[in-house]
Amino acid sequence: MYAIVETGGKQYQVEEGRYIDVELLDAKADDKVVFDKVVMIVNGKKSKVGQPYVANAKAEGVILKNDKAKKVIVYKQRPKKGYRVKRGHRQEYSRVMINKIRTTAAKKAEETAEA
């Protein structure tokens, strides 16, 4: 089972027990986070696509660390003009361990089908 969640203007595929690196979140390490913008949930051959989000679905996780990515060097030069600029950038990110993907609507549908 996996889900597609949206955070930081990007979409990520998440699975239980795996971690993802997302744009820096406003929380510290060991804080719980909930991604409630779930775009799609896939469970075997069953899938549910939201319009735009799946109702009553969320992915819960814990922030493992806040860190910076490897440095990216940006170098500009104009030939024969003596113009050279060298800059570096390190993007900040949060590493999140996904613990649970919940769909309360799916559980209610299963309970009504059994009854």
The first five atom37 places (N, CA, C, CB, O) and aatype in JSON, in Angstrom:
{
  "aatype": [12, 18, 0, 9, 19, 6, 16, 7, 7, 11, 5, 18, 5, 19, 6, 6, 7, 1, 18, 9, 3, 19, 6, 10, 10, 3, 0, 11, 0, 3, 3, 11, 19, 19, 13, 3, 11, 19, 19, 12, 9, 19, 2, 7, 11, 11, 15, 11, 19, 7, 5, 14, 18, 19, 0, 2, 0, 11, 0, 6, 7, 19, 9, 10, 11, 2, 3, 11, 0, 11, 11, 19, 9, 19, 18, 11, 5, 1, 14, 11, 11, 7, 18, 1, 19, 11, 1, 7, 8, 1, 5, 6, 18, 15, 1, 19, 12, 9, 2, 11, 9, 1, 16, 16, 0, 0, 11, 11, 0, 6, 6, 16, 0, 6, 0],
  "atom_mask": [
    [1, 1, 1, 1, 1],
    [1, 1, 1, 1, 1],
    [1, 1, 1, 1, 1],
    [1, 1, 1, 1, 1],
    [1, 1, 1, 1, 1],
    [1, 1, 1, 1, 1],
    [1, 1, 1, 1, 1],
    [1, 1, 1, 0, 1],
    [1, 1, 1, 0, 1],
    [1, 1, 1, 1, 1],
    [1, 1, 1, 1, 1],
    [1, 1, 1, 1, 1],
    [1, 1, 1, 1, 1],
    [1, 1, 1, 1, 1],
    [1, 1, 1, 1, 1],
    [1, 1, 1, 1, 1],
    [1, 1, 1, 0, 1],
    [1, 1, 1, 1, 1],
    [1, 1, 1, 1, 1],
    [1, 1, 1, 1, 1],
    [1, 1, 1, 1, 1],
    [1, 1, 1, 1, 1],
    [1, 1, 1, 1, 1],
    [1, 1, 1, 1, 1],
    [1, 1, 1, 1, 1],
    [1, 1, 1, 1, 1],
    [1, 1, 1, 1, 1],
    [1, 1, 1, 1, 1],
    [1, 1, 1, 1, 1],
    [1, 1, 1, 1, 1],
    [1, 1, 1, 1, 1],
    [1, 1, 1, 1, 1],
    [1, 1, 1, 1, 1],
    [1, 1, 1, 1, 1],
    [1, 1, 1, 1, 1],
    [1, 1, 1, 1, 1],
    [1, 1, 1, 1, 1],
    [1, 1, 1, 1, 1],
    [1, 1, 1, 1, 1],
    [1, 1, 1, 1, 1],
    [1, 1, 1, 1, 1],
    [1, 1, 1, 1, 1],
    [1, 1, 1, 1, 1],
    [1, 1, 1, 0, 1],
    [1, 1, 1, 1, 1],
    [1, 1, 1, 1, 1],
    [1, 1, 1, 1, 1],
    [1, 1, 1, 1, 1],
    [1, 1, 1, 1, 1],
    [1, 1, 1, 0, 1],
    [1, 1, 1, 1, 1],
    [1, 1, 1, 1, 1],
    [1, 1, 1, 1, 1],
    [1, 1, 1, 1, 1],
    [1, 1, 1, 1, 1],
    [1, 1, 1, 1, 1],
    [1, 1, 1, 1, 1],
    [1, 1, 1, 1, 1],
    [1, 1, 1, 1, 1],
    [1, 1, 1, 1, 1],
    [1, 1, 1, 0, 1],
    [1, 1, 1, 1, 1],
    [1, 1, 1, 1, 1],
    [1, 1, 1, 1, 1],
    [1, 1, 1, 1, 1],
    [1, 1, 1, 1, 1],
    [1, 1, 1, 1, 1],
    [1, 1, 1, 1, 1],
    [1, 1, 1, 1, 1],
    [1, 1, 1, 1, 1],
    [1, 1, 1, 1, 1],
    [1, 1, 1, 1, 1],
    [1, 1, 1, 1, 1],
    [1, 1, 1, 1, 1],
    [1, 1, 1, 1, 1],
    [1, 1, 1, 1, 1],
    [1, 1, 1, 1, 1],
    [1, 1, 1, 1, 1],
    [1, 1, 1, 1, 1],
    [1, 1, 1, 1, 1],
    [1, 1, 1, 1, 1],
    [1, 1, 1, 0, 1],
    [1, 1, 1, 1, 1],
    [1, 1, 1, 1, 1],
    [1, 1, 1, 1, 1],
    [1, 1, 1, 1, 1],
    [1, 1, 1, 1, 1],
    [1, 1, 1, 0, 1],
    [1, 1, 1, 1, 1],
    [1, 1, 1, 1, 1],
    [1, 1, 1, 1, 1],
    [1, 1, 1, 1, 1],
    [1, 1, 1, 1, 1],
    [1, 1, 1, 1, 1],
    [1, 1, 1, 1, 1],
    [1, 1, 1, 1, 1],
    [1, 1, 1, 1, 1],
    [1, 1, 1, 1, 1],
    [1, 1, 1, 1, 1],
    [1, 1, 1, 1, 1],
    [1, 1, 1, 1, 1],
    [1, 1, 1, 1, 1],
    [1, 1, 1, 1, 1],
    [1, 1, 1, 1, 1],
    [1, 1, 1, 1, 1],
    [1, 1, 1, 1, 1],
    [1, 1, 1, 1, 1],
    [1, 1, 1, 1, 1],
    [1, 1, 1, 1, 1],
    [1, 1, 1, 1, 1],
    [1, 1, 1, 1, 1],
    [1, 1, 1, 1, 1],
    [1, 1, 1, 1, 1],
    [1, 1, 1, 1, 1],
    [1, 1, 1, 1, 1]
  ],
  "atom_positions": [
    [[0.85, -1.18, 0.0], [0.0, 0.0, 0.0], [0.89, 1.24, 0.0], [-0.96, 0.0, 1.22], [1.83, 1.34, 0.78]],
    [[0.57, 2.17, -0.88], [1.28, 3.43, -0.89], [0.32, 4.56, -1.21], [2.44, 3.39, -1.9], [-0.81, 4.33, -1.66]],
    [[0.78, 5.77, -0.97], [-0.05, 6.95, -1.22], [0.79, 8.03, -1.87], [-0.69, 7.47, 0.1], [2.02, 8.04, -1.73]],
    [[0.13, 8.92, -2.56], [0.77, 10.11, -3.12], [0.29, 11.29, -2.29], [0.43, 10.29, -4.66], [-0.9, 11.58, -2.25]],
    [[1.23, 11.98, -1.62], [0.88, 13.14, -0.8], [1.5, 14.4, -1.38], [1.33, 12.93, 0.67], [2.49, 14.34, -2.11]],
    [[0.9, 15.52, -1.04], [1.41, 16.8, -1.51], [1.87, 17.63, -0.32], [0.32, 17.56, -2.32], [1.14, 17.81, 0.66]],
    [[3.1, 18.13, -0.41], [3.63, 19.03, 0.61], [4.73, 19.88, 0.0], [4.16, 18.23, 1.83], [5.51, 19.4, -0.82]],
    [[4.78, 21.11, 0.38], [5.81, 22.01, -0.13], [5.69, 22.26, -1.62], [0.0, 0.0, 0.0], [6.69, 22.57, -2.27]],
    [[4.48, 22.14, -2.18], [4.29, 22.37, -3.6], [4.73, 21.22, -4.48], [0.0, 0.0, 0.0], [4.75, 21.36, -5.71]],
    [[5.08, 20.08, -3.87], [5.52, 18.91, -4.63], [4.71, 17.69, -4.19], [7.04, 18.66, -4.43], [4.1, 17.69, -3.13]],
    [[4.72, 16.67, -5.02], [4.03, 15.42, -4.69], [5.06, 14.32, -4.47], [3.03, 15.03, -5.81], [6.04, 14.21, -5.22]],
    [[4.82, 13.5, -3.44], [5.74, 12.43, -3.07], [4.98, 11.12, -2.92], [6.49, 12.78, -1.76], [3.84, 11.11, -2.45]],
    [[5.61, 10.02, -3.33], [5.05, 8.69, -3.1], [5.56, 8.21, -1.75], [5.44, 7.69, -4.25], [6.76, 8.15, -1.53]],
    [[4.64, 7.86, -0.85], [5.02, 7.44, 0.49], [4.51, 6.03, 0.76], [4.48, 8.42, 1.55], [3.44, 5.64, 0.28]],
    [[5.29, 5.27, 1.53], [4.92, 3.94, 1.97], [5.19, 3.84, 3.46], [5.69, 2.84, 1.17], [6.07, 4.52, 3.98]],
    [[4.44, 2.98, 4.13], [4.66, 2.78, 5.56], [6.03, 2.14, 5.79], [3.54, 1.89, 6.17], [6.42, 1.2, 5.09]],
    [[6.77, 2.66, 6.78], [8.06, 2.11, 7.12], [9.21, 2.65, 6.28], [0.0, 0.0, 0.0], [10.35, 2.19, 6.45]],
    [[8.97, 3.6, 5.39], [10.03, 4.2, 4.57], [10.08, 5.69, 4.86], [9.78, 3.93, 3.05], [9.11, 6.28, 5.32]],
    [[11.23, 6.29, 4.57], [11.35, 7.73, 4.8], [11.4, 8.48, 3.47], [12.62, 8.03, 5.63], [11.72, 7.93, 2.42]],
    [[11.06, 9.77, 3.56], [11.12, 10.66, 2.4], [11.79, 11.96, 2.83], [9.7, 10.94, 1.8], [11.73, 12.35, 4.0]],
    [[12.43, 12.62, 1.88], [13.02, 13.93, 2.12], [12.12, 14.96, 1.47], [14.48, 14.01, 1.55], [11.91, 14.94, 0.26]],
    [[11.58, 15.88, 2.3], [10.65, 16.91, 1.81], [11.24, 18.28, 2.08], [9.25, 16.76, 2.48], [12.23, 18.41, 2.8]],
    [[10.63, 19.3, 1.51], [11.03, 20.67, 1.79], [11.0, 20.89, 3.31], [10.11, 21.7, 1.06], [10.21, 20.25, 4.0]],
    [[11.84, 21.77, 3.81], [11.98, 21.98, 5.24], [10.64, 22.29, 5.89], [12.97, 23.12, 5.51], [9.93, 23.21, 5.48]],
    [[10.29, 21.5, 6.91], [9.05, 21.7, 7.66], [9.34, 22.51, 8.91], [8.39, 20.35, 8.02], [10.45, 22.47, 9.44]],
    [[8.34, 23.22, 9.37], [8.5, 24.07, 10.55], [8.27, 23.24, 11.82], [7.52, 25.28, 10.5], [7.3, 23.47, 12.54]],
    [[9.15, 22.28, 12.08], [9.08, 21.42, 13.25], [10.48, 20.88, 13.53], [8.06, 20.27, 13.04], [11.36, 20.91, 12.67]],
    [[10.66, 20.39, 14.75], [11.96, 19.87, 15.15], [12.0, 18.35, 14.99], [12.28, 20.26, 16.6], [10.98, 17.71, 14.7]],
    [[13.18, 17.79, 15.18], [13.33, 16.33, 15.11], [12.48, 15.67, 16.19], [14.83, 15.92, 15.26], [12.3, 16.23, 17.27]],
    [[11.97, 14.48, 15.89], [11.1, 13.68, 16.77], [9.7, 14.26, 16.93], [11.74, 13.54, 18.13], [8.94, 13.77, 17.77]],
    [[9.34, 15.28, 16.16], [7.98, 15.8, 16.16], [7.13, 15.0, 15.18], [7.95, 17.31, 15.8], [7.62, 14.53, 14.15]],
    [[5.86, 14.84, 15.52], [4.94, 14.13, 14.64], [4.4, 15.09, 13.58], [3.77, 13.49, 15.44], [4.14, 16.26, 13.87]],
    [[4.25, 14.59, 12.36], [3.67, 15.38, 11.28], [2.56, 14.56, 10.62], [4.76, 15.79, 10.23], [2.6, 13.33, 10.59]],
    [[1.58, 15.28, 10.08], [0.47, 14.64, 9.4], [0.32, 15.3, 8.04], [-0.86, 14.75, 10.23], [0.17, 16.52, 7.94]],
    [[0.37, 14.5, 6.99], [0.15, 14.98, 5.63], [-1.31, 14.67, 5.29], [1.15, 14.32, 4.59], [-1.67, 13.52, 5.06]],
    [[-2.16, 15.71, 5.27], [-3.58, 15.48, 5.02], [-3.97, 15.74, 3.57], [-4.4, 16.36, 5.93], [-5.12, 15.51, 3.2]],
    [[-3.05, 16.21, 2.75], [-3.31, 16.42, 1.33], [-2.89, 15.16, 0.57], [-2.56, 17.68, 0.79], [-1.83, 15.12, -0.05]],
    [[-3.74, 14.14, 0.63], [-3.47, 12.87, -0.04], [-4.15, 12.9, -1.4], [-3.97, 11.66, 0.82], [-5.37, 13.02, -1.49]],
    [[-3.37, 12.8, -2.45], [-3.87, 12.88, -3.82], [-4.4, 11.53, -4.29], [-2.77, 13.38, -4.76], [-5.39, 11.47, -5.01]],
    [[-3.72, 10.43, -3.87], [-4.08, 9.11, -4.36], [-3.64, 8.05, -3.37], [-3.46, 8.84, -5.74], [-2.61, 8.19, -2.71]],
    [[-4.44, 6.98, -3.25], [-4.08, 5.84, -2.41], [-4.19, 4.58, -3.26], [-4.99, 5.75, -1.13], [-5.2, 4.37, -3.94]],
    [[-3.15, 3.74, -3.22], [-3.15, 2.49, -3.98], [-2.95, 1.35, -2.98], [-2.03, 2.48, -5.09], [-1.97, 1.33, -2.23]],
    [[-3.89, 0.4, -3.0], [-3.82, -0.76, -2.12], [-4.01, -2.0, -2.99], [-4.89, -0.69, -0.97], [-5.15, -2.42, -3.23]],
    [[-2.92, -2.57, -3.47], [-3.0, -3.72, -4.37], [-3.59, -3.29, -5.71], [0.0, 0.0, 0.0], [-3.05, -2.4, -6.37]],
    [[-4.7, -3.92, -6.1], [-5.35, -3.53, -7.35], [-6.4, -2.45, -7.14], [-5.98, -4.75, -8.0], [-6.94, -1.91, -8.1]],
    [[-6.68, -2.14, -5.87], [-7.64, -1.08, -5.56], [-6.91, 0.25, -5.47], [-8.41, -1.38, -4.25], [-5.85, 0.34, -4.84]],
    [[-7.47, 1.26, -6.08], [-6.87, 2.59, -5.96], [-7.99, 3.61, -5.83], [-5.96, 2.91, -7.19], [-9.1, 3.41, -6.33]],
    [[-7.67, 4.69, -5.15], [-8.63, 5.76, -4.94], [-7.94, 7.07, -5.28], [-9.2, 5.77, -3.48], [-6.89, 7.4, -4.72]],
    [[-8.53, 7.82, -6.21], [-7.97, 9.08, -6.65], [-8.86, 10.2, -6.15], [-7.82, 9.12, -8.21], [-10.08, 10.15, -6.31]],
    [[-8.26, 11.22, -5.56], [-9.03, 12.35, -5.05], [-9.24, 13.4, -6.11], [0.0, 0.0, 0.0], [-8.57, 13.44, -7.14]],
    [[-10.22, 14.27, -5.83], [-10.5, 15.37, -6.75], [-10.63, 16.65, -5.96], [-11.78, 15.11, -7.57], [-11.78, 17.02, -5.7]],
    [[-9.63, 17.36, -5.56], [-8.22, 17.09, -5.8], [-7.59, 16.17, -4.75], [-7.46, 18.39, -5.84], [-6.54, 15.58, -5.01]],
    [[-8.22, 16.04, -3.56], [-7.64, 15.21, -2.51], [-8.63, 14.13, -2.08], [-7.23, 16.07, -1.3], [-9.84, 14.29, -2.22]],
    [[-8.1, 13.01, -1.57], [-8.93, 11.93, -1.07], [-9.5, 12.36, 0.28], [-8.12, 10.59, -0.94], [-8.76, 12.79, 1.17]],
    [[-10.81, 12.25, 0.42], [-11.47, 12.68, 1.67], [-11.1, 11.75, 2.81], [-13.0, 12.73, 1.49], [-11.02, 10.53, 2.63]],
    [[-10.88, 12.31, 3.98], [-10.6, 11.57, 5.22], [-9.39, 10.67, 5.13], [-11.79, 10.76, 5.6], [-9.36, 9.62, 5.78]],
    [[-8.4, 11.04, 4.36], [-7.18, 10.24, 4.24], [-6.0, 11.08, 4.73], [-6.95, 9.76, 2.77], [-5.97, 12.3, 4.53]],
    [[-5.04, 10.43, 5.36], [-3.85, 11.13, 5.82], [-2.7, 10.16, 6.0], [-4.13, 11.88, 7.14], [-2.89, 8.96, 6.2]],
    [[-1.51, 10.72, 5.94], [-0.29, 9.94, 6.18], [0.39, 10.55, 7.4], [0.67, 9.95, 4.91], [0.63, 11.76, 7.46]],
    [[0.69, 9.7, 8.37], [1.29, 10.16, 9.61], [2.75, 9.73, 9.66], [0.52, 9.62, 10.84], [3.11, 8.64, 9.23]],
    [[3.59, 10.61, 10.21], [5.01, 10.3, 10.29], [5.71, 11.06, 11.4], [0.0, 0.0, 0.0], [5.09, 11.84, 12.13]],
    [[7.01, 10.83, 11.51], [7.85, 11.47, 12.51], [9.06, 12.05, 11.8], [8.28, 10.47, 13.64], [9.64, 11.4, 10.93]],
    [[9.44, 13.27, 12.17], [10.62, 13.89, 11.57], [11.87, 13.26, 12.18], [10.61, 15.43, 11.8], [12.06, 13.29, 13.4]],
    [[12.71, 12.68, 11.33], [13.95, 12.09, 11.8], [15.02, 13.15, 12.0], [14.45, 11.02, 10.81], [15.73, 13.14, 13.01]],
    [[15.14, 14.08, 11.03], [16.14, 15.14, 11.15], [15.83, 16.25, 10.17], [17.56, 14.59, 10.91], [15.16, 16.04, 9.16]],
    [[16.32, 17.44, 10.49], [16.34, 18.57, 9.57], [17.79, 18.78, 9.18], [15.71, 19.87, 10.23], [18.66, 18.87, 10.04]],
    [[18.06, 18.86, 7.87], [19.43, 18.89, 7.41], [19.52, 19.71, 6.14], [19.96, 17.47, 7.18], [18.53, 20.27, 5.67]],
    [[20.74, 19.79, 5.59], [20.98, 20.46, 4.32], [21.5, 19.45, 3.31], [21.97, 21.64, 4.48], [22.24, 18.53, 3.67]],
    [[21.12, 19.62, 2.06], [21.57, 18.73, 0.99], [23.01, 19.08, 0.61], [20.64, 18.83, -0.25], [23.58, 20.03, 1.13]],
    [[23.58, 18.29, -0.3], [24.93, 18.57, -0.77], [24.96, 19.91, -1.5], [25.44, 17.45, -1.7], [23.96, 20.34, -2.06]],
    [[26.1, 20.55, -1.48], [26.24, 21.86, -2.09], [26.21, 21.77, -3.61], [27.54, 22.52, -1.64], [26.84, 20.89, -4.22]],
    [[25.47, 22.69, -4.2], [25.39, 22.81, -5.65], [26.14, 24.08, -6.03], [23.91, 22.85, -6.16], [25.85, 25.15, -5.51]],
    [[27.11, 23.97, -6.93], [27.91, 25.12, -7.36], [27.29, 25.72, -8.62], [29.39, 24.7, -7.63], [26.99, 25.01, -9.58]],
    [[27.09, 27.03, -8.6], [26.58, 27.76, -9.76], [27.7, 28.67, -10.23], [25.27, 28.57, -9.42], [28.16, 29.52, -9.46]],
    [[28.14, 28.51, -11.47], [29.26, 29.28, -12.0], [28.82, 29.97, -13.29], [30.49, 28.38, -12.25], [28.34, 29.32, -14.22]],
    [[28.99, 31.3, -13.32], [28.65, 32.07, -14.52], [29.91, 32.71, -15.07], [27.58, 33.15, -14.21], [30.8, 33.11, -14.31]],
    [[29.99, 32.81, -16.39], [31.15, 33.43, -17.01], [30.75, 34.0, -18.36], [32.31, 32.42, -17.16], [29.99, 33.38, -19.11]],
    [[31.27, 35.18, -18.66], [31.1, 35.78, -19.98], [32.46, 35.74, -20.67], [30.54, 37.24, -19.89], [33.42, 36.32, -20.15]],
    [[32.57, 35.09, -21.79], [33.88, 34.99, -22.44], [34.41, 36.36, -22.87], [33.79, 34.07, -23.64], [33.67, 37.21, -23.35]],
    [[35.7, 36.53, -22.68], [36.45, 37.72, -23.11], [36.05, 39.01, -22.41], [36.29, 37.91, -24.59], [36.43, 40.09, -22.86]],
    [[35.29, 38.92, -21.32], [34.84, 40.13, -20.62], [35.36, 40.21, -19.19], [33.33, 40.17, -20.61], [35.2, 41.25, -18.54]],
    [[35.97, 39.15, -18.69], [36.48, 39.16, -17.32], [35.39, 39.03, -16.27], [0.0, 0.0, 0.0], [35.61, 39.35, -15.11]],
    [[34.22, 38.55, -16.66], [33.09, 38.39, -15.74], [33.02, 36.95, -15.29], [31.76, 38.82, -16.42], [32.81, 36.04, -16.1]],
    [[33.2, 36.73, -13.98], [33.11, 35.39, -13.39], [32.42, 35.5, -12.04], [34.53, 34.74, -13.25], [32.79, 36.33, -11.2]],
    [[31.41, 34.66, -11.83], [30.71, 34.62, -10.54], [30.56, 33.16, -10.14], [29.3, 35.34, -10.63], [30.07, 32.34, -10.92]],
    [[30.99, 32.84, -8.93], [30.86, 31.48, -8.42], [30.06, 31.54, -7.12], [32.27, 30.81, -8.18], [30.43, 32.24, -6.18]],
    [[28.96, 30.8, -7.1], [28.1, 30.78, -5.92], [27.75, 29.34, -5.59], [26.81, 31.62, -6.14], [27.72, 28.47, -6.46]],
    [[27.48, 29.09, -4.32], [27.06, 27.77, -3.87], [25.71, 27.86, -3.17], [0.0, 0.0, 0.0], [25.34, 28.91, -2.64]],
    [[24.98, 26.74, -3.16], [23.67, 26.7, -2.5], [23.47, 25.33, -1.89], [22.54, 27.02, -3.5], [23.75, 24.3, -2.51]],
    [[22.97, 25.31, -0.64], [22.6, 24.07, 0.03], [21.14, 24.14, 0.42], [23.5, 23.81, 1.27], [20.76, 24.96, 1.26]],
    [[20.32, 23.3, -0.18], [18.88, 23.31, 0.09], [18.6, 22.59, 1.4], [18.1, 22.64, -1.07], [19.12, 21.5, 1.64]],
    [[17.77, 23.2, 2.26], [17.39, 22.57, 3.51], [16.22, 21.62, 3.28], [17.01, 23.64, 4.56], [15.36, 21.87, 2.44]],
    [[16.21, 20.51, 4.02], [15.14, 19.53, 3.9], [14.86, 18.89, 5.24], [15.51, 18.45, 2.86], [15.65, 19.0, 6.18]],
    [[13.72, 18.21, 5.33], [13.34, 17.43, 6.51], [13.2, 15.98, 6.07], [12.02, 17.96, 7.16], [12.56, 15.69, 5.06]],
    [[13.78, 15.07, 6.83], [13.64, 13.65, 6.56], [12.52, 13.12, 7.46], [14.99, 12.87, 6.81], [12.6, 13.22, 8.69]],
    [[11.48, 12.55, 6.84], [10.29, 12.11, 7.56], [10.11, 10.61, 7.38], [9.03, 12.88, 7.07], [10.1, 10.11, 6.26]],
    [[9.96, 9.9, 8.5], [9.64, 8.46, 8.48], [8.13, 8.32, 8.53], [10.33, 7.69, 9.68], [7.48, 8.8, 9.45]],
    [[7.57, 7.64, 7.52], [6.12, 7.45, 7.44], [5.75, 6.23, 8.27], [5.65, 7.29, 5.96], [6.24, 5.12, 8.02]],
    [[4.88, 6.43, 9.27], [4.48, 5.33, 10.15], [3.16, 4.7, 9.74], [4.38, 5.83, 11.56], [3.0, 3.48, 9.83]],
    [[2.2, 5.52, 9.3], [0.87, 4.99, 9.03], [0.2, 5.78, 7.92], [0.01, 5.04, 10.3], [0.32, 7.0, 7.86]],
    [[-0.5, 5.07, 7.05], [-1.36, 5.69, 6.05], [-2.78, 5.32, 6.41], [-0.99, 5.23, 4.57], [-3.14, 4.14, 6.41]],
    [[-3.59, 6.32, 6.73], [-4.95, 6.06, 7.21], [-5.99, 6.55, 6.22], [-5.16, 6.73, 8.57], [-5.85, 7.6, 5.6]],
    [[-7.04, 5.75, 6.1], [-8.21, 6.14, 5.32], [-9.43, 5.78, 6.14], [-8.24, 5.45, 3.9], [-9.82, 4.61, 6.2]],
    [[-10.04, 6.75, 6.77], [-11.21, 6.47, 7.6], [-12.41, 6.14, 6.74], [-11.52, 7.66, 8.51], [-13.27, 5.37, 7.18]],
    [[-12.5, 6.69, 5.54], [-13.62, 6.39, 4.65], [-13.58, 4.93, 4.21], [-13.6, 7.32, 3.43], [-14.63, 4.3, 4.08]],
    [[-12.39, 4.39, 3.97], [-12.26, 2.99, 3.54], [-12.68, 2.04, 4.66], [-10.81, 2.69, 3.11], [-13.32, 1.02, 4.39]],
    [[-12.35, 2.36, 5.91], [-12.73, 1.51, 7.03], [-14.24, 1.5, 7.21], [-12.04, 1.97, 8.31], [-14.83, 0.46, 7.47]],
    [[-14.87, 2.68, 7.08], [-16.32, 2.76, 7.22], [-17.01, 1.99, 6.11], [-16.78, 4.22, 7.22], [-18.03, 1.35, 6.36]],
    [[-16.5, 2.03, 4.89], [-17.08, 1.31, 3.77], [-16.99, -0.2, 3.98], [-16.39, 1.71, 2.46], [-17.92, -0.93, 3.64]],
    [[-15.86, -0.67, 4.53], [-15.69, -2.09, 4.79], [-16.66, -2.55, 5.88], [-14.25, -2.39, 5.2], [-17.22, -3.64, 5.78]],
    [[-16.86, -1.73, 6.92], [-17.76, -2.1, 8.0], [-19.2, -2.18, 7.5], [-17.65, -1.1, 9.14], [-19.93, -3.09, 7.9]],
    [[-19.61, -1.26, 6.65], [-20.97, -1.3, 6.12], [-21.16, -2.47, 5.15], [-21.31, 0.02, 5.41], [-22.26, -3.02, 5.07]],
    [[-20.12, -2.84, 4.43], [-20.21, -3.98, 3.49], [-20.35, -5.29, 4.26], [-18.97, -4.03, 2.57], [-21.06, -6.19, 3.81]],
    [[-19.7, -5.41, 5.41], [-19.79, -6.61, 6.21], [-21.14, -6.75, 6.87], [-18.7, -6.62, 7.25], [-21.62, -7.87, 7.08]],
    [[-21.77, -5.64, 7.21], [-23.06, -5.66, 7.91], [-24.22, -5.97, 7.01], [-23.31, -4.35, 8.59], [-25.36, -6.02, 7.46]]
  ]
}
